[in-house]
């Protein structure tokens, strides 16, 4: 009876919060993200989980992992049993907190516009805190509820770079800590055989067993990046790379409100060596806006992904192929220039329900027990207004993540990555004519690829505490060769329970 009452209470709270925040969660009014980016345990499949990673389906779904079977030597002692009794086996509860303090040095800037990165010595801090609840209804069915609080601001009001340097910063204009519902969704998993694997308990995940081959359905409020475009080495700005175009494929204008979440559903068909995913999600009513357009048949973002798993030299790797189609009340770059009559083009004056499509490639490979490599590439048609994520039409990135085993710090991490971001011809002409988007616009443009290098060192202070030093160098911020280069440094403190 207590179990049923607790489930009803959790679901009731989720429904109430969803109902009150569907149009107001940003008014209970700080990435994607864009906070999202972690509704899952740190699977950082990171190098070195060993060759067995290629033999199991670890982390097939973004918020599902696995644990090794326990033997007699692994049985918890009585003291641990008492601690574990705090939560029943049908309920998982975790929490995280992340603080990022980031600043840029002065840089060359003969001019700037309303959405430019300010060329002054600048420093800003963001903070987020999340509670992860996951309650089991019956075998294979659970409900997830994640209340979240965020505050602070990104550099220059979170504008001035398409590959923005802080994945924990959003464009919400309220620096005060603000509560909202990040995720509230139902998930059903149906086993299809192929043997079983253990699942370890973690954020938004219950301990137990599941079939290697399975079908999963989820519906409610969550982030599209919880399901699509995952990468073991570059996906979580709370523990890995901070840059927006490294935490996700920058050319995927994935559906989300300004905080990185939306409403929708996703299907996953997972086999031992491959997986297929499809999802449909609501789009915001305004570019990077807080509310989701209720006209779902006219305003929706759809994504489909095929994931292939393989081994190279007995080391596991994955290749993900993404295709997406967005429909939203977006403007046209070509029409904005055509109707400007020689004045400054305004993309907002041309808005109508239009379509955008694109493709993405996502690769990861374990190189040895301590080093893993990743790469992404993305392209979209670049004809319509950037609507939800960031103003990138072409992107390519490559990087590495390394454990600190060789210097006796096996839980530390070192990361290094390079990103090239670009624009379509129409988008380029629009910005060159003085137009602005929701995140970039210098009033003029001498076009060049936005080039970003990021490196970080994460120190594992103790269980649940990670402190990271991060540095990013940016050439041609917002695709403008007249401005920059920019040097950006950050310190990040991450806590998890």
N, C-alpha and C positions, 0 to 999 in steps of 0.2 A: 504494500500500500504506500509506504513512504517513497519507494522508487517511482511509482506512478505519479504521486503528487509532485515529486521533484521535477519529473519530466514535464508535467503539465505547467508547472511554474516557469520553467526555463522557456518553453515554447510560448507561453503567454507573454513573458517579458519581451521575447524576440518580436512577436507580432505587434505588440504595443509600440515598441521602439521603431519597427519598420513603418508602422502606420503613421507615426508622428514625425518620422524623418524622411519619408520618401520625397517630400518637397522641401523639408526644412532641416535636414541633417546638417547642412552647412550653415544654417542660421542658428542652430543651437550653438548657433553662432552668436604644428600645422598639421614623394616620388615624392608604379606605376611605375602619381606617385606620386601626389603619387606615393602613397605610403605602401602600397601593396607589396607590400610585395612579399610579405611572408605570412601566409596562412598555413605554413607548414613547418615541420621540424627542420633543423639545419642538416640537410642531407648532404651538404657539400660533399658529395660523393667524391669529393675531393680525392686527389691522388692518394693512393695508398690504402684504400679500403681493401686492397689485395686483389688477386686474380679471381677470387670467388665472386667478385662483383659482376663479372661477365657471365656467370653461370646462373645468377638469379635475376629477378626483375625488381631490383631495389629501386624505389622511387618511381615506379611506373606512372603513378598519378602524382601531381605536384604536392598534395598534402597527404600522401600515404608513403610509409617507409617500411623497414623491416628490422628485425632483430634476430640475433643468432639464438638457436635453441639453448635452453639452460640445462646444464648438467648438475649433478649433485654438488660439485664444488662451487656452483654459482648460486646455490640457494641462499636467499637473504637470511640474516640472523634475526633473532626475535626483536631486536631493537628496530631493525628495518621494517619488520612486519607491522609494528605499532605505528610507524610513520606512514606506511602505505595505507593503513586503515582510515586515514583522514579522508580519503576519497574512495567511494565504492567503485567496483570494477567497471560499471556501466557509465561512469562519468570521468572525463578528463578535464583538468583545469591547469592552465599555464599562464604566464604573463611575461611581457617584455617591456623594456624602456630603452630608448635610444636618444642621445643628445649629440648633435653635430654643431660644432663651432667652426665656421669657415670664413676665410677672408681672401681678398685679392689685392695685389700691389698696383701701384699706378702704372698706366701703360699709354702708349701713343694713341691719340684720338683727335684728329683735326676737326671732327664734328660728331655730334650724336643726335639721335632722335628720341621719340617718346618711349621706345621699347629697347633702348640701348643699354648695354652693360656700362655702368658708370666708371669713368677712367680714374677715379680717386681711390685712395687707400680706404678699403671698405671691409667691414666685418659684420656677420650676422650669425645668429644661433637658432636652431630648430630643435624641438623635442617632441617625441611621441611616446605614448604608453598604451599597451594593448593587453586585454585579458582574453584568453582563448578558452571557451567552453565547448565541449563536445559531449553530447548525451546520446546514449544508445536507446533506440526504441525497441527493436527486435533484431535478430541476426541479419546483418548486412544493412541495416537502416539506422541512421543517426541524424542528429540535428546540430548544427554549428552556430554559435552566437559569439560575436567578437565586439564588445564595446571598446571604443578607442578614444583617446584624448590627445590632441596635438596643439602645438603653439609655436610661435616664432615666425621668422621670415627668411626667405632666400635672398641672396645677393641681388641688389637692384630691383627689389620687388619680384623676384623670380622671373626676370626677363633678361634679354641681351645675348643669350646663347641658345642655339637649338639643342645641342647636347649640354643641357644644364648640369652644373657640377655637383648638385646635391639631390640625390634621389629621395630624401626625406622632406624636401621643400615642395610646397604646393603654392598655387597662386591665390589662396584665400587671404583676404586683406586684413584679417584679425589676428594680431600677434598674441592675444591672450589665449591661454589654454582653453580649448573648446571640446566638449564631449560630443560624440556622434556614434552611430552604429556603422562599423566597417563591414561586417559580414553577418548574415542571418540566412542560412539556407538549409535545405533538407537534402540528404544524400542517400541513395539506395545502391548497394553493390550486389550483383548477382553472380555467384560463382559458376564457372563453366569448366571446371576440372583442370587437368594439366599438372596435378600435384598441388601441394600447399606450401606456403611460406609463412614464417612468423612476422608479425607486425609489432614494432615497438611502440610504446605509448609516447605521445609527444603533442605539441600544439595542434589542435584540431584533428586529433588522431587518437583512437582507442587501441589499447593492446589487444592482441588476439591472433587469429590465423585467417588467411584468406587463400582462395584459389589463385594460382599463377595466371590462369586464363580467366577473365572476368569482364563483366559489363557494369559500368557505373553511370548513374544518372544523378545530376544535382540541379536544383532550382532554387532561386531566391536572390539574395543580394551577396555579391562577392566580386572579386576582380577577375577580369578575363585572363590576366597573366597568372592567376592561380592555376590555370589549366593548360594554357598554351605558351609556347616559346620558353619553356623551362630550360635551364642549363645548370649543371652541377657546379660550375666554376664562376659563373657570372650572371646572377639573377637577383641577388638580395642586397640592397643598398645598406642594410643594417649590419651586415657582417662581411660583405665582399666589396666590389667596386661601387663607387658613389655616383658616377656619371649616368644620366638618364639614358644615353645611347649605349651603355654597357649593361644596364640592368634589364633592358628589353631591346627588341629590334626597333630602332628609331624610325624606320620607314613604315612600320605598322601603326597606323593611327587608331589604336585600339579603343573601343567604346568604353567610356568612363566619365564620371563627373570629375570635377576639379581635384578631388581627393584620390581619384584612381579607382573608384568602385562603381558598380552599376547593377541593374537587375537583369536576370536572364536565366538561361538553362544551358547545360553542357552534357554531352554524351561521350563516353569513352569505351572503346572496345579494345581490351588489352590482351595480347598474347605474349608468349615467352620471348619471341624475337622481334616483335613489331607491335605497334599500337595505332589506332585511328581515333581521331577526336573531331567533334563538331559542336559548335555553340552559337547561340543567337542572343544578343544583348541589346538593351536600350541605349539610345544615344542622347546626349544632352540637348536641351532646347537652344542653348547659345554655345558659341565656340568656347570650349574649356569651362563650361558653366557648371553650376552646382545642381540644377534640377534636370531630371530625365524627361524627355519628350514623351507625353502620354500616347501620341499617335504611333504606336509600335509598328504598325504595318507600313508606315511611311518612313519612320525613323528607327533604324535598327542596324546593328553591326553583326555580320556573320563571319565565322572563321572555321576553317577546316585544316587539320594537321595530320600528317602521316609521320610516324616515328619508326626508324629502323635501328635495330641494335646489332652490334657486331663485335668481333674481337680482332685486334691487330697485334701480332706477336704475343698472343694470349692476354692482351690488355683490353678491357672493355671500352667501347665507344658508342656514340649515338649520333644519328643524323635525323634532323627534323625538317620537314618541308611544309611550309605554311602558305595558305592562300586566304585572302579575305576580301569581303565585299561590304562596303558601308553605304547606307542610305540615310541622309540627314538634310536639314534645312541649311545647306551650305551655299556660299558664294562661289562665283567663277572668276578666276584670275583674268582670263581672256576678256570676259564681259566687263570687268572692272576697268581694264585699260581702255577698251573700246568706248565705253560710255563716259569716260573722264573728260573727253574733249580738251585734252591738253593740261587739265588741272591734276591735282593729286588723286590717284585712283583710290576708291574706297570699296573694299571687298564686301562690306556689310550691306551696301545698297543693291547688291545683285543676288541676294539670298533667295533660294527656292529649293524644293526637295530634289536633290541630285544624288548621283552615285559616284563612289570612289572605289577603286580596286587595287590590289597589290599582292606581292609575293615575298616570302622570306625563306632564308636558309639558315639553319642553326646546327653547329657541329661541336662535339666535344670528344676528347680522347685522353685516356690515362696513358702517360708516357712511361712512368715507373712508379714505384711505391710512394714517391714524394712529389711528383710533378704531373700536372694535367694541363692540357691545352684546349682552347676553344676558339671558335670563329663564328661570325654572323655576317650575312649579307641581306640587303632588303631593297625593294623597289616598289614605288606606287606610281599611278598615272600622273600625279602632280597637277591635275587640271582644276580641281576644286579646293576650296578653302580647307586648310588644316583645322580639324574640328575638336579633337579630344586629347591627343597626347602632345606632340611637339612638331615643329615645322622642319621635317626632314623627309625628302622624297627619295633619296638614294643614300645608302649607308653600307659600310664595310668595316669590320673590326676583327682583331685577332689579339689573343692574349694568353697568359700563363698564370697558373696559381701553384705555389710551392709550399710544402710543409717545412718547418724548421728543424727537421730531424738531424740533419748533418751538423748543426751547431747546438745539439742537445736541447732544443726547444720544439718538440714534436707537435705541440698544440698551437704554435704560432703559425702565421700565414704571411707570405709575401706575394703580392700580385703586381703584374705589369701588363698593360694593354694599350693598343693604339686604335683610334677610330678616325675614319674619314666620312664626313657627312656632306651631302650635296642637294641641289634643288633641280626641279624641272625647269625647262626654258620659260614657261609661262609664269611660274612662281618667281623666278629670277627677274623677269621683266617688271613684274608687279612691284617688287621691293626696290628695284632700280629706279622706278618712276616716283618713288617717295611713299609708296603704300606701306602699311604696317599690318602685321598679324597680331595674334594674341600674346606672342612671346618674343618676336624679333621685329626689327624695323628701325634702321638708323637714319631714315630720311633720304638716303642715297645709297648706292651700292657699286663697289668695284669688286666684282664677283671672284670668289676663290673658294675651294673646298674648305669647310671647317675641319681643322685638324686638331686632334686631341690625344695627348699622352697622359695616362694615369698610372700611378704606382702607389702602393700602400704597404704598410707593415702592421699587422695585427698582433698584439701581445695578449696571450691568454693569461690574465692575472691570476685567476682562480676559477673554479667551477662557476659558470654563470656570469662571469665578468670579462669582457674583452675591450681593450683600448686600442684604437687604431690611429696611426699617423698617415695622412693621405696628402699627396701632391699631384696637381694637374697643371699641365702646360697646354695652352690653347693658342693656335695660330688661326688668324682670320675669324674671330668671333662673329657669329651671325653671318658668316660667308663674306665678310667685308675685308678685303686686303688693305684698305685704308686704316684699319684699326688693329691694335694689338702688336705683338703677342701679349698674352695675359698669363701671369703666374698665380695659381690659387693653392692655398694650403688649408688643411682642415685637421681637426682632432675629433675623433668620434668615440663616445663611451657607450657600450651596449651591455645591458643587464637582462638576464633571462632566468625564469624560475619554472 
